[in-house]
Amino acid sequence: MRLLIAEDDRALGLFLTRGLEADGHRVRVVCDGGAAVEAFRQELPDLTILDLNMPVKDGEQVLAEIRLLDADLPVLVLTGRQEVETRVRCLDQGADDLMTKPFSLHELRARCRALLRRKREARLVVRAGDLELDRMEHTARRGGQSVTLTNKEFALLEHLMLNRGQCVSRVELLDSVWQMEPAQTTNIVDVYVNYLRRKLKDPAPGHLIRTVRGQGYVVPGENDLAVPLPAALTAATGPIAVKIPAMEIN
């Protein structure tokens, strides 16, 4: 699952990141309220953990703005403020849960799991053909058989499946999955796509994960996925292009 942490205490942000990544989540941390609103707008995370005492924009202002962007995605407020009025105000403004500092990481992780389970629109299980990804349990199965994936492999496959039917560029994958600047020269995306294809028994040019020439990768929509690639293409060793609607794949 994609989590956004808005916390100006960098040490606490790192502590939360490590704890939540241990559950298989992809975590992005921002340190001020303005960046929190922009990150929420860009990613629409499955869960946001929001501190109230932040520079640029206060957490309550951030909460109000992100609720204008999306009224349903869960938000857990994390604050050192002890006033009952503040907690009531946050809940009335759209927070789904609230914890006060100091807190137990074990309890926070449990509350995050509970919030994610209750939000059906979070798409906890996504499917493509006979491939099934359980985003809560962090498991993958193809044809009923379990597929063991590393955290990065899972995050890459999750991002592609959440954008099913759309080409996802290497730049977007570098930013979302690896949080790397696109200017950095690397073929890490291609390397990990090859890892996934081997584990999913989906050899190049790929039926589940297809290469869009000069653009990136796509997990096809249901109609395109239902049409198998030609046998000659599946057996090819060199780059051969075929056509699917509005896309040229390699």
C-alpha positions in Angstrom: 0.0 0.0 0.0 1.1 3.6 -0.6 1.5 5.6 2.6 2.2 9.3 3.0 3.7 10.6 6.2 3.7 14.3 6.9 6.0 14.8 9.9 8.5 17.6 10.4 10.6 15.6 12.9 13.0 13.8 10.6 14.0 11.3 13.1 10.4 10.3 13.8 9.7 10.2 10.1 12.5 7.8 9.6 11.3 5.7 12.6 7.8 5.5 11.1 9.1 4.7 7.7 11.2 1.8 8.9 8.3 0.4 10.9 5.7 0.7 8.1 8.0 -0.5 5.4 8.5 -3.7 7.5 4.8 -4.3 6.7 5.5 -4.1 3.0 4.2 -0.6 2.5 5.7 2.0 0.2 6.3 5.2 2.3 6.8 8.8 1.2 7.8 11.3 3.9 7.4 15.1 3.6 8.4 17.6 6.2 6.0 20.6 5.8 2.4 21.1 5.2 2.7 22.6 1.7 4.6 19.5 0.5 2.1 17.3 2.2 -0.8 18.8 0.2 1.2 18.5 -3.1 2.3 14.9 -2.4 -1.3 14.0 -1.6 -2.5 15.6 -4.8 0.0 13.7 -6.9 -0.2 10.3 -5.3 -3.7 10.0 -3.6 -2.1 7.6 -1.1 -4.0 4.7 0.4 -3.3 6.2 3.9 -2.0 9.5 5.2 -0.3 9.9 8.6 -0.5 13.6 9.5 1.3 15.6 12.2 -0.4 18.8 13.2 2.6 21.0 14.1 4.3 21.6 10.7 5.8 24.6 9.0 4.4 26.3 5.9 0.9 24.9 6.6 -0.5 23.7 9.9 -1.7 20.1 10.0 -5.3 21.2 10.4 -5.1 23.3 7.3 -3.5 20.4 5.4 -6.4 18.2 6.6 -9.0 20.6 5.3 -7.3 20.9 1.9 -6.8 17.2 1.3 -10.4 16.6 2.3 -11.3 18.9 -0.6 -9.2 16.8 -2.9 -10.6 13.4 -1.7 -13.2 12.9 1.0 -12.6 9.2 1.5 -8.9 8.2 1.6 -8.1 7.5 5.3 -6.2 10.0 7.4 -4.6 9.2 10.8 -3.7 12.4 12.7 -0.6 12.0 14.9 -0.1 14.9 17.4 1.5 16.0 20.6 -1.4 18.3 21.4 -3.4 17.1 24.4 -6.4 19.4 24.2 -9.7 17.6 23.7 -11.0 20.4 21.5 -8.1 19.9 19.0 -8.9 16.2 18.7 -12.6 16.8 18.3 -12.0 19.4 15.7 -9.7 17.1 13.7 -12.3 14.3 13.7 -15.0 16.7 12.7 -12.9 18.0 9.8 -12.5 14.5 8.4 -9.7 12.6 10.2 -10.5 8.9 10.4 -8.4 8.3 13.6 -6.1 10.2 15.9 -3.2 9.2 18.1 -1.3 11.3 20.6 2.4 11.3 21.2 4.2 9.5 22.7 2.7 6.4 21.0 3.3 2.7 20.5 4.5 1.8 16.9 2.9 -1.6 17.4 -0.5 0.1 18.0 0.0 2.6 15.2 0.7 -0.2 12.7 -2.5 -2.0 13.9 -4.6 1.1 13.5 -3.2 1.6 10.0 -4.2 -2.0 9.1 -7.7 -1.4 10.5 -8.2 1.8 8.5 -7.0 0.2 5.3 -9.3 -2.8 5.8 -12.3 -0.6 6.3 -11.8 1.4 3.1 -13.2 -0.8 0.4 -12.3 1.7 -2.3 -8.6 1.2 -1.5 -8.7 -1.9 -3.8 -7.0 -4.3 -1.4 -6.9 -7.1 -4.0 -6.1 -6.3 -7.6 -6.1 -8.9 -10.5 -4.8 -9.2 -14.0 -5.8 -12.4 -15.8 -4.7 -15.3 -13.4 -2.5 -13.0 -11.4 -3.7 -11.8 -8.0 -2.1 -9.2 -5.8 -3.2 -8.9 -2.2 -2.0 -5.4 -1.1 -2.9 -5.9 2.6 -1.2 -9.3 3.0 1.6 -8.4 0.6 1.2 -11.6 -1.3 1.1 -12.6 -5.0 -0.4 -15.6 -6.7 -0.5 -16.7 -10.3 -2.8 -19.5 -11.4 -3.4 -20.3 -7.8 0.3 -20.7 -7.0 2.1 -18.4 -4.6 4.8 -16.2 -6.1 7.5 -14.9 -3.7 8.5 -11.3 -4.4 10.9 -8.9 -2.7 9.4 -5.6 -1.4 10.7 -3.7 -4.4 9.4 -6.3 -6.9 6.0 -6.2 -5.1 5.9 -2.4 -5.2 6.8 -2.3 -8.9 4.1 -4.9 -9.8 1.6 -3.1 -7.6 2.1 0.2 -9.3 1.8 -1.3 -12.7 -1.4 -3.1 -11.8 -3.0 -0.1 -10.1 -2.5 1.7 -13.4 -3.7 -1.2 -15.5 -4.3 -0.4 -19.1 -2.1 2.7 -19.0 1.6 3.0 -19.9 3.7 3.8 -16.9 7.0 5.5 -17.8 10.3 4.6 -16.4 10.6 8.1 -14.9 7.3 7.6 -13.0 8.4 4.2 -11.7 11.8 5.6 -10.6 10.0 8.3 -8.7 7.2 6.2 -7.2 8.9 2.9 -6.4 12.5 3.9 -5.9 12.1 7.6 -5.0 15.0 8.4 -7.3 15.5 11.5 -9.4 14.8 10.8 -13.1 18.1 12.5 -14.0 20.0 9.6 -12.4 21.2 7.2 -15.1 20.1 3.7 -14.2 18.5 0.7 -15.8 17.1 -0.5 -12.5 13.5 -0.5 -13.8 14.3 -2.8 -16.7 16.3 -5.1 -14.4 13.4 -5.4 -12.0 10.9 -5.9 -14.7 13.0 -8.9 -15.9 13.1 -10.2 -12.3 9.3 -10.0 -12.3 8.9 -11.7 -15.6 11.0 -14.6 -14.5 9.1 -15.1 -11.3 5.7 -14.8 -13.0 6.8 -17.1 -15.8 6.0 -14.3 -18.2 9.1 -14.2 -20.5 9.8 -11.3 -22.8 8.2 -9.7 -24.7 5.7 -10.4 -21.9 1.9 -11.1 -21.8 1.2 -9.7 -18.3 3.8 -7.0 -18.4 4.3 -5.5 -21.8 7.0 -3.1 -23.0 5.7 0.1 -24.7 8.5 1.1 -27.1 10.2 4.3 -26.0 7.7 4.9 -23.2 7.6 2.3 -20.4 5.6 -0.7 -19.3 1.9 -1.6 -19.2 -0.2 -4.3 -17.6 -3.0 -4.6 -20.3 -6.6 -4.0 -19.6 -8.9 -7.0 -19.4 -9.9 -7.0 -23.0 -6.3 -6.8 -24.3 -5.1 -9.4 -21.7 -7.7 -11.8 -22.9 -6.1 -11.9 -26.3 -2.9 -14.0 -26.1 0.2 -12.8 -27.9 1.0 -14.7 -31.2 3.1 -17.8 -30.6 5.8 -16.5 -33.0 6.1 -13.4 -30.9 6.3 -15.3 -27.6 9.2 -17.4 -29.0 11.0 -14.4 -30.5 14.5 -13.6 -29.4 14.7 -10.1 -30.9 12.5 -7.1 -30.7 9.3 -7.6 -32.6 6.4 -5.1 -32.5 2.8 -6.0 -32.5 -0.2 -3.7 -32.2 -2.7 -3.3 -29.4 -5.2 -0.5 -29.3 -3.5 2.9 -29.2 -0.1 1.3 -28.3 2.8 -0.2 -30.0 4.4 -2.9 -27.9 7.8 -4.5 -28.2 
